[in-house]
Amino acid sequence: METLHKIALVFTIIGAINWGLIGFLDMNLVTSLFGDMTLLSRIIYCIVGVCGLINIGLLFKHFEERK
C-alpha cells in the first residue's frame, strides 16, 4: 500500500504544480501538452483527482500509528 501512496503523491504533486502554473502564469501545462479537454487530458485530470482522494488517507495515517 505504501507504493500506491507514493505513486499517488507524485501525481498529486504534478497536479499541484499545474495549478500553481495556472495561478501564477495563467498557463495550463496539461492543456498545452495534450490539448483542451481531449480524451488524454481528461484521463490525466481524472488520475490526478483519484490520486488526491487516495492521499486523503495520509492525513489520517498518524492516527493509526498512535494506536
N, CA, C and O atoms as a CHARMM CRD file, in Angstrom:
* protein
*
  268
    1    1 MET  N      0.82800  -1.19700   0.00000 PROA 1      0.00000
    2    1 MET  CA     0.00000   0.00000   0.00000 PROA 1      0.00000
    3    1 MET  C      0.86800   1.25400   0.00000 PROA 1      0.00000
    4    1 MET  O      0.46400   2.29600  -0.51700 PROA 1      0.00000
    5    2 GLU  N      2.04700   1.15200   0.57400 PROA 2      0.00000
    6    2 GLU  CA     2.93200   2.31600   0.63100 PROA 2      0.00000
    7    2 GLU  C      3.36400   2.76200  -0.76600 PROA 2      0.00000
    8    2 GLU  O      3.49800   3.95800  -1.02100 PROA 2      0.00000
    9    3 THR  N      3.58000   1.81100  -1.66700 PROA 3      0.00000
   10    3 THR  CA     3.95900   2.14700  -3.03300 PROA 3      0.00000
   11    3 THR  C      2.83400   2.90300  -3.73700 PROA 3      0.00000
   12    3 THR  O      3.08900   3.86300  -4.46400 PROA 3      0.00000
   13    4 LEU  N      1.60400   2.47600  -3.52400 PROA 4      0.00000
   14    4 LEU  CA     0.45400   3.16400  -4.10600 PROA 4      0.00000
   15    4 LEU  C      0.37900   4.60100  -3.60300 PROA 4      0.00000
   16    4 LEU  O      0.10000   5.51400  -4.38100 PROA 4      0.00000
   17    5 HSD  N      0.62200   4.81000  -2.32600 PROA 5      0.00000
   18    5 HSD  CA     0.59300   6.15700  -1.76400 PROA 5      0.00000
   19    5 HSD  C      1.69200   7.03200  -2.36100 PROA 5      0.00000
   20    5 HSD  O      1.47200   8.21700  -2.61400 PROA 5      0.00000
   21    6 LYS  N      2.86000   6.46300  -2.58600 PROA 6      0.00000
   22    6 LYS  CA     3.94900   7.24400  -3.17900 PROA 6      0.00000
   23    6 LYS  C      3.64100   7.62300  -4.61900 PROA 6      0.00000
   24    6 LYS  O      3.89800   8.75500  -5.03000 PROA 6      0.00000
   25    7 ILE  N      3.09500   6.69000  -5.38800 PROA 7      0.00000
   26    7 ILE  CA     2.72200   6.99200  -6.76900 PROA 7      0.00000
   27    7 ILE  C      1.63000   8.05600  -6.79300 PROA 7      0.00000
   28    7 ILE  O      1.67800   8.99300  -7.59000 PROA 7      0.00000
   29    8 ALA  N      0.64500   7.90000  -5.90800 PROA 8      0.00000
   30    8 ALA  CA    -0.44000   8.88500  -5.83400 PROA 8      0.00000
   31    8 ALA  C      0.10100  10.24600  -5.42400 PROA 8      0.00000
   32    8 ALA  O     -0.36400  11.27200  -5.92100 PROA 8      0.00000
   33    9 LEU  N      1.06600  10.26500  -4.53500 PROA 9      0.00000
   34    9 LEU  CA     1.65100  11.53100  -4.10200 PROA 9      0.00000
   35    9 LEU  C      2.37000  12.23000  -5.25600 PROA 9      0.00000
   36    9 LEU  O      2.29700  13.45200  -5.38200 PROA 9      0.00000
   37   10 VAL  N      3.05800  11.46800  -6.09100 PROA 10     0.00000
   38   10 VAL  CA     3.74100  12.05000  -7.24600 PROA 10     0.00000
   39   10 VAL  C      2.73300  12.70800  -8.18300 PROA 10     0.00000
   40   10 VAL  O      2.94300  13.83400  -8.63300 PROA 10     0.00000
   41   11 PHE  N      1.63900  12.00900  -8.47600 PROA 11     0.00000
   42   11 PHE  CA     0.61700  12.59000  -9.35000 PROA 11     0.00000
   43   11 PHE  C     -0.05200  13.80300  -8.71300 PROA 11     0.00000
   44   11 PHE  O     -0.39200  14.76100  -9.40800 PROA 11     0.00000
   45   12 THR  N     -0.24200  13.76800  -7.40800 PROA 12     0.00000
   46   12 THR  CA    -0.83500  14.91300  -6.71500 PROA 12     0.00000
   47   12 THR  C      0.10400  16.11200  -6.76800 PROA 12     0.00000
   48   12 THR  O     -0.35800  17.24200  -6.92900 PROA 12     0.00000
   49   13 ILE  N      1.39300  15.89600  -6.63700 PROA 13     0.00000
   50   13 ILE  CA     2.37100  16.98500  -6.74100 PROA 13     0.00000
   51   13 ILE  C      2.36500  17.56000  -8.15100 PROA 13     0.00000
   52   13 ILE  O      2.42500  18.77800  -8.32500 PROA 13     0.00000
   53   14 ILE  N      2.29400  16.69500  -9.15800 PROA 14     0.00000
   54   14 ILE  CA     2.21400  17.17100 -10.54100 PROA 14     0.00000
   55   14 ILE  C      0.97000  18.03200 -10.72800 PROA 14     0.00000
   56   14 ILE  O      1.03000  19.08300 -11.36600 PROA 14     0.00000
   57   15 GLY  N     -0.15300  17.59000 -10.17400 PROA 15     0.00000
   58   15 GLY  CA    -1.37900  18.37400 -10.25300 PROA 15     0.00000
   59   15 GLY  C     -1.25200  19.70800  -9.54400 PROA 15     0.00000
   60   15 GLY  O     -1.74700  20.72500 -10.03100 PROA 15     0.00000
   61   16 ALA  N     -0.59200  19.71200  -8.39600 PROA 16     0.00000
   62   16 ALA  CA    -0.39100  20.96100  -7.65400 PROA 16     0.00000
   63   16 ALA  C      0.50000  21.92500  -8.42700 PROA 16     0.00000
   64   16 ALA  O      0.25600  23.13200  -8.43100 PROA 16     0.00000
   65   17 ILE  N      1.52200  21.39900  -9.07500 PROA 17     0.00000
   66   17 ILE  CA     2.39400  22.25500  -9.89100 PROA 17     0.00000
   67   17 ILE  C      1.59900  22.84400 -11.04600 PROA 17     0.00000
   68   17 ILE  O      1.76100  24.01800 -11.38100 PROA 17     0.00000
   69   18 ASN  N      0.73700  22.02800 -11.65900 PROA 18     0.00000
   70   18 ASN  CA    -0.09700  22.53300 -12.74900 PROA 18     0.00000
   71   18 ASN  C     -1.00300  23.65400 -12.24900 PROA 18     0.00000
   72   18 ASN  O     -1.14500  24.67500 -12.92200 PROA 18     0.00000
   73   19 TRP  N     -1.61900  23.47800 -11.07900 PROA 19     0.00000
   74   19 TRP  CA    -2.47000  24.53800 -10.52600 PROA 19     0.00000
   75   19 TRP  C     -1.66400  25.77700 -10.18300 PROA 19     0.00000
   76   19 TRP  O     -2.15700  26.89500 -10.33200 PROA 19     0.00000
   77   20 GLY  N     -0.44200  25.60000  -9.73200 PROA 20     0.00000
   78   20 GLY  CA     0.42100  26.75100  -9.47000 PROA 20     0.00000
   79   20 GLY  C      0.73300  27.52000 -10.74000 PROA 20     0.00000
   80   20 GLY  O      0.74000  28.75100 -10.74800 PROA 20     0.00000
   81   21 LEU  N      0.99400  26.78100 -11.81800 PROA 21     0.00000
   82   21 LEU  CA     1.23500  27.43700 -13.10100 PROA 21     0.00000
   83   21 LEU  C     -0.00700  28.19100 -13.58100 PROA 21     0.00000
   84   21 LEU  O      0.10100  29.27900 -14.14800 PROA 21     0.00000
   85   22 ILE  N     -1.17100  27.61400 -13.35300 PROA 22     0.00000
   86   22 ILE  CA    -2.41100  28.29400 -13.74000 PROA 22     0.00000
   87   22 ILE  C     -2.56700  29.57600 -12.93100 PROA 22     0.00000
   88   22 ILE  O     -2.92100  30.61800 -13.48300 PROA 22     0.00000
   89   23 GLY  N     -2.30900  29.51100 -11.64500 PROA 23     0.00000
   90   23 GLY  CA    -2.48200  30.67600 -10.78700 PROA 23     0.00000
   91   23 GLY  C     -1.45700  31.77100 -11.01900 PROA 23     0.00000
   92   23 GLY  O     -1.80400  32.95000 -11.07500 PROA 23     0.00000
   93   24 PHE  N     -0.20500  31.38900 -11.15400 PROA 24     0.00000
   94   24 PHE  CA     0.86000  32.38900 -11.26700 PROA 24     0.00000
   95   24 PHE  C      1.07700  32.88700 -12.69500 PROA 24     0.00000
   96   24 PHE  O      1.33100  34.07300 -12.90700 PROA 24     0.00000
   97   25 LEU  N      0.98100  31.99700 -13.66100 PROA 25     0.00000
   98   25 LEU  CA     1.35700  32.35200 -15.03200 PROA 25     0.00000
   99   25 LEU  C      0.19900  32.25100 -16.02400 PROA 25     0.00000
  100   25 LEU  O      0.38300  32.52600 -17.21000 PROA 25     0.00000
  101   26 ASP  N     -0.98500  31.86300 -15.56300 PROA 26     0.00000
  102   26 ASP  CA    -2.14000  31.65800 -16.43400 PROA 26     0.00000
  103   26 ASP  C     -1.79200  30.68200 -17.56000 PROA 26     0.00000
  104   26 ASP  O     -2.13400  30.90400 -18.72100 PROA 26     0.00000
  105   27 MET  N     -1.10800  29.60100 -17.19000 PROA 27     0.00000
  106   27 MET  CA    -0.68100  28.59100 -18.15200 PROA 27     0.00000
  107   27 MET  C     -1.07200  27.21400 -17.63600 PROA 27     0.00000
  108   27 MET  O     -0.64000  26.80900 -16.55700 PROA 27     0.00000
  109   28 ASN  N     -1.87800  26.50200 -18.39200 PROA 28     0.00000
  110   28 ASN  CA    -2.26900  25.15000 -18.03200 PROA 28     0.00000
  111   28 ASN  C     -1.36000  24.18500 -18.78300 PROA 28     0.00000
  112   28 ASN  O     -1.46900  24.04400 -20.00100 PROA 28     0.00000
  113   29 LEU  N     -0.47800  23.53100 -18.06700 PROA 29     0.00000
  114   29 LEU  CA     0.50900  22.65100 -18.68800 PROA 29     0.00000
  115   29 LEU  C     -0.14700  21.45100 -19.36300 PROA 29     0.00000
  116   29 LEU  O      0.28100  21.03800 -20.44100 PROA 29     0.00000
  117   30 VAL  N     -1.17700  20.89000 -18.74400 PROA 30     0.00000
  118   30 VAL  CA    -1.85300  19.72900 -19.33700 PROA 30     0.00000
  119   30 VAL  C     -2.49200  20.11400 -20.66500 PROA 30     0.00000
  120   30 VAL  O     -2.37700  19.38700 -21.65200 PROA 30     0.00000
  121   31 THR  N     -3.16600  21.25900 -20.68400 PROA 31     0.00000
  122   31 THR  CA    -3.77700  21.73200 -21.92900 PROA 31     0.00000
  123   31 THR  C     -2.71700  22.03400 -22.97900 PROA 31     0.00000
  124   31 THR  O     -2.91300  21.75100 -24.16100 PROA 31     0.00000
  125   32 SER  N     -1.60600  22.60100 -22.55800 PROA 32     0.00000
  126   32 SER  CA    -0.53600  22.92000 -23.50700 PROA 32     0.00000
  127   32 SER  C      0.05700  21.66500 -24.13300 PROA 32     0.00000
  128   32 SER  O      0.39600  21.66000 -25.31700 PROA 32     0.00000
  129   33 LEU  N      0.18300  20.60400 -23.34600 PROA 33     0.00000
  130   33 LEU  CA     0.80900  19.38300 -23.84500 PROA 33     0.00000
  131   33 LEU  C     -0.16000  18.47300 -24.59300 PROA 33     0.00000
  132   33 LEU  O      0.21200  17.86500 -25.59600 PROA 33     0.00000
  133   34 PHE  N     -1.40600  18.37500 -24.11000 PROA 34     0.00000
  134   34 PHE  CA    -2.31400  17.35800 -24.63800 PROA 34     0.00000
  135   34 PHE  C     -3.58200  17.90600 -25.27700 PROA 34     0.00000
  136   34 PHE  O     -4.39300  17.12600 -25.77400 PROA 34     0.00000
  137   35 GLY  N     -3.77900  19.21000 -25.28200 PROA 35     0.00000
  138   35 GLY  CA    -4.96000  19.80100 -25.89200 PROA 35     0.00000
  139   35 GLY  C     -6.04100  20.10200 -24.87000 PROA 35     0.00000
  140   35 GLY  O     -6.02700  19.59500 -23.74800 PROA 35     0.00000
  141   36 ASP  N     -6.97200  20.93800 -25.28500 PROA 36     0.00000
  142   36 ASP  CA    -8.03300  21.38700 -24.38900 PROA 36     0.00000
  143   36 ASP  C     -9.13800  20.34000 -24.29500 PROA 36     0.00000
  144   36 ASP  O     -9.89000  20.14500 -25.25000 PROA 36     0.00000
  145   37 MET  N     -9.23900  19.67900 -23.17100 PROA 37     0.00000
  146   37 MET  CA   -10.24100  18.67700 -22.85200 PROA 37     0.00000
  147   37 MET  C    -10.31700  17.54200 -23.87900 PROA 37     0.00000
  148   37 MET  O    -11.40000  17.06900 -24.22100 PROA 37     0.00000
  149   38 THR  N     -9.15400  17.12000 -24.35700 PROA 38     0.00000
  150   38 THR  CA    -9.09400  15.91500 -25.17900 PROA 38     0.00000
  151   38 THR  C     -9.24900  14.71900 -24.25700 PROA 38     0.00000
  152   38 THR  O     -9.21700  14.85900 -23.03500 PROA 38     0.00000
  153   39 LEU  N     -9.41500  13.56100 -24.83600 PROA 39     0.00000
  154   39 LEU  CA    -9.57200  12.34800 -24.03300 PROA 39     0.00000
  155   39 LEU  C     -8.36600  12.14500 -23.12700 PROA 39     0.00000
  156   39 LEU  O     -8.52300  11.80000 -21.95600 PROA 39     0.00000
  157   40 LEU  N     -7.17500  12.35400 -23.65100 PROA 40     0.00000
  158   40 LEU  CA    -5.96100  12.15500 -22.85600 PROA 40     0.00000
  159   40 LEU  C     -5.87500  13.15700 -21.71100 PROA 40     0.00000
  160   40 LEU  O     -5.50400  12.78100 -20.59800 PROA 40     0.00000
  161   41 SER  N     -6.20300  14.40300 -21.95300 PROA 41     0.00000
  162   41 SER  CA    -6.13600  15.38700 -20.87500 PROA 41     0.00000
  163   41 SER  C     -7.20000  15.10200 -19.81300 PROA 41     0.00000
  164   41 SER  O     -6.95400  15.30700 -18.62400 PROA 41     0.00000
  165   42 ARG  N     -8.37300  14.63500 -20.22800 PROA 42     0.00000
  166   42 ARG  CA    -9.40800  14.28700 -19.24200 PROA 42     0.00000
  167   42 ARG  C     -8.96700  13.09100 -18.39600 PROA 42     0.00000
  168   42 ARG  O     -9.23500  13.04600 -17.19500 PROA 42     0.00000
  169   43 ILE  N     -8.29200  12.12400 -19.02100 PROA 43     0.00000
  170   43 ILE  CA    -7.77200  10.97200 -18.26800 PROA 43     0.00000
  171   43 ILE  C     -6.74900  11.44000 -17.25200 PROA 43     0.00000
  172   43 ILE  O     -6.75100  10.96800 -16.11500 PROA 43     0.00000
  173   44 ILE  N     -5.88100  12.35300 -17.63500 PROA 44     0.00000
  174   44 ILE  CA    -4.86900  12.87800 -16.71500 PROA 44     0.00000
  175   44 ILE  C     -5.53300  13.58900 -15.54600 PROA 44     0.00000
  176   44 ILE  O     -5.13800  13.39600 -14.39600 PROA 44     0.00000
  177   45 TYR  N     -6.54600  14.41700 -15.83300 PROA 45     0.00000
  178   45 TYR  CA    -7.26300  15.10000 -14.75100 PROA 45     0.00000
  179   45 TYR  C     -7.93600  14.09300 -13.81200 PROA 45     0.00000
  180   45 TYR  O     -7.93700  14.28700 -12.59700 PROA 45     0.00000
  181   46 CYS  N     -8.50200  13.03000 -14.36200 PROA 46     0.00000
  182   46 CYS  CA    -9.14100  12.00000 -13.53700 PROA 46     0.00000
  183   46 CYS  C     -8.12400  11.27300 -12.66700 PROA 46     0.00000
  184   46 CYS  O     -8.38100  11.01800 -11.49000 PROA 46     0.00000
  185   47 ILE  N     -6.96800  10.93900 -13.24000 PROA 47     0.00000
  186   47 ILE  CA    -5.91900  10.26200 -12.47100 PROA 47     0.00000
  187   47 ILE  C     -5.44900  11.14200 -11.31600 PROA 47     0.00000
  188   47 ILE  O     -5.30000  10.66500 -10.19200 PROA 47     0.00000
  189   48 VAL  N     -5.21800  12.41700 -11.58800 PROA 48     0.00000
  190   48 VAL  CA    -4.76900  13.33700 -10.53600 PROA 48     0.00000
  191   48 VAL  C     -5.84000  13.46000  -9.45400 PROA 48     0.00000
  192   48 VAL  O     -5.51800  13.50000  -8.26700 PROA 48     0.00000
  193   49 GLY  N     -7.10400  13.52100  -9.85300 PROA 49     0.00000
  194   49 GLY  CA    -8.18600  13.61300  -8.88400 PROA 49     0.00000
  195   49 GLY  C     -8.28800  12.38600  -8.00200 PROA 49     0.00000
  196   49 GLY  O     -8.44400  12.50700  -6.78700 PROA 49     0.00000
  197   50 VAL  N     -8.20200  11.21000  -8.59500 PROA 50     0.00000
  198   50 VAL  CA    -8.25300   9.96600  -7.82400 PROA 50     0.00000
  199   50 VAL  C     -7.05400   9.87500  -6.88800 PROA 50     0.00000
  200   50 VAL  O     -7.18600   9.43500  -5.74600 PROA 50     0.00000
  201   51 CYS  N     -5.88800  10.28900  -7.36800 PROA 51     0.00000
  202   51 CYS  CA    -4.69000  10.27100  -6.52300 PROA 51     0.00000
  203   51 CYS  C     -4.83000  11.22500  -5.34500 PROA 51     0.00000
  204   51 CYS  O     -4.35300  10.93400  -4.24800 PROA 51     0.00000
  205   52 GLY  N     -5.47600  12.35200  -5.56500 PROA 52     0.00000
  206   52 GLY  CA    -5.74400  13.26800  -4.46400 PROA 52     0.00000
  207   52 GLY  C     -6.63100  12.62300  -3.41700 PROA 52     0.00000
  208   52 GLY  O     -6.40900  12.80200  -2.21900 PROA 52     0.00000
  209   53 LEU  N     -7.63800  11.87100  -3.85700 PROA 53     0.00000
  210   53 LEU  CA    -8.50800  11.16500  -2.91300 PROA 53     0.00000
  211   53 LEU  C     -7.74300  10.08400  -2.15500 PROA 53     0.00000
  212   53 LEU  O     -7.95400   9.89200  -0.95800 PROA 53     0.00000
  213   54 ILE  N     -6.86600   9.38800  -2.84800 PROA 54     0.00000
  214   54 ILE  CA    -6.04600   8.36700  -2.18400 PROA 54     0.00000
  215   54 ILE  C     -5.17700   9.00400  -1.10300 PROA 54     0.00000
  216   54 ILE  O     -4.98600   8.42900  -0.03100 PROA 54     0.00000
  217   55 ASN  N     -4.65700  10.18100  -1.38800 PROA 55     0.00000
  218   55 ASN  CA    -3.76600  10.84000  -0.43700 PROA 55     0.00000
  219   55 ASN  C     -4.49700  11.39700   0.78500 PROA 55     0.00000
  220   55 ASN  O     -3.85500  11.77500   1.76500 PROA 55     0.00000
  221   56 ILE  N     -5.80700  11.45100   0.74100 PROA 56     0.00000
  222   56 ILE  CA    -6.53800  11.84100   1.94600 PROA 56     0.00000
  223   56 ILE  C     -6.20700  10.88100   3.07700 PROA 56     0.00000
  224   56 ILE  O     -6.18300  11.27100   4.24500 PROA 56     0.00000
  225   57 GLY  N     -5.95300   9.63300   2.73200 PROA 57     0.00000
  226   57 GLY  CA    -5.56600   8.64400   3.73900 PROA 57     0.00000
  227   57 GLY  C     -4.30000   9.02000   4.48100 PROA 57     0.00000
  228   57 GLY  O     -4.12900   8.63500   5.63800 PROA 57     0.00000
  229   58 LEU  N     -3.40700   9.76400   3.84100 PROA 58     0.00000
  230   58 LEU  CA    -2.17600  10.19000   4.51200 PROA 58     0.00000
  231   58 LEU  C     -2.46100  11.15100   5.66200 PROA 58     0.00000
  232   58 LEU  O     -1.70500  11.21000   6.63100 PROA 58     0.00000
  233   59 LEU  N     -3.56000  11.90600   5.54900 PROA 59     0.00000
  234   59 LEU  CA    -3.91800  12.82500   6.62900 PROA 59     0.00000
  235   59 LEU  C     -4.23400  12.08800   7.91900 PROA 59     0.00000
  236   59 LEU  O     -3.96300  12.58800   9.01100 PROA 59     0.00000
  237   60 PHE  N     -4.80800  10.89800   7.79200 PROA 60     0.00000
  238   60 PHE  CA    -5.25900  10.16300   8.95500 PROA 60     0.00000
  239   60 PHE  C     -4.32100   9.02500   9.34300 PROA 60     0.00000
  240   60 PHE  O     -4.60100   8.28700  10.28700 PROA 60     0.00000
  241   61 LYS  N     -3.21600   8.88000   8.62600 PROA 61     0.00000
  242   61 LYS  CA    -2.28400   7.79400   8.88700 PROA 61     0.00000
  243   61 LYS  C     -1.65600   7.89300  10.27700 PROA 61     0.00000
  244   61 LYS  O     -1.40500   6.87000  10.91400 PROA 61     0.00000
  245   62 HSD  N     -1.40400   9.10200  10.75000 PROA 62     0.00000
  246   62 HSD  CA    -0.76700   9.24500  12.05400 PROA 62     0.00000
  247   62 HSD  C     -1.68500   8.78500  13.18200 PROA 62     0.00000
  248   62 HSD  O     -1.19800   8.41700  14.25000 PROA 62     0.00000
  249   63 PHE  N     -2.99900   8.79500  12.97300 PROA 63     0.00000
  250   63 PHE  CA    -3.91500   8.28100  13.99900 PROA 63     0.00000
  251   63 PHE  C     -3.75000   6.78000  14.15100 PROA 63     0.00000
  252   63 PHE  O     -3.82100   6.26200  15.26600 PROA 63     0.00000
  253   64 GLU  N     -3.52900   6.06300  13.03600 PROA 64     0.00000
  254   64 GLU  CA    -3.32900   4.62500  13.07300 PROA 64     0.00000
  255   64 GLU  C     -2.01300   4.28100  13.76200 PROA 64     0.00000
  256   64 GLU  O     -1.92900   3.28200  14.47600 PROA 64     0.00000
  257   65 GLU  N     -0.97900   5.11000  13.54900 PROA 65     0.00000
  258   65 GLU  CA     0.32600   4.82700  14.12300 PROA 65     0.00000
  259   65 GLU  C      0.35700   5.01900  15.63000 PROA 65     0.00000
  260   65 GLU  O      1.18700   4.40900  16.30500 PROA 65     0.00000
  261   66 ARG  N     -0.52200   5.84800  16.17500 PROA 66     0.00000
  262   66 ARG  CA    -0.53500   6.12400  17.61700 PROA 66     0.00000
  263   66 ARG  C     -1.16500   5.00400  18.41500 PROA 66     0.00000
  264   66 ARG  O     -0.93900   4.90900  19.62100 PROA 66     0.00000
  265   67 LYS  N     -1.96300   4.13700  17.76200 PROA 67     0.00000
  266   67 LYS  CA    -2.65000   3.06100  18.47900 PROA 67     0.00000
  267   67 LYS  C     -1.71000   1.99100  18.92700 PROA 67     0.00000
  268   67 LYS  O     -2.13500   1.01500  19.54600 PROA 67     0.00000
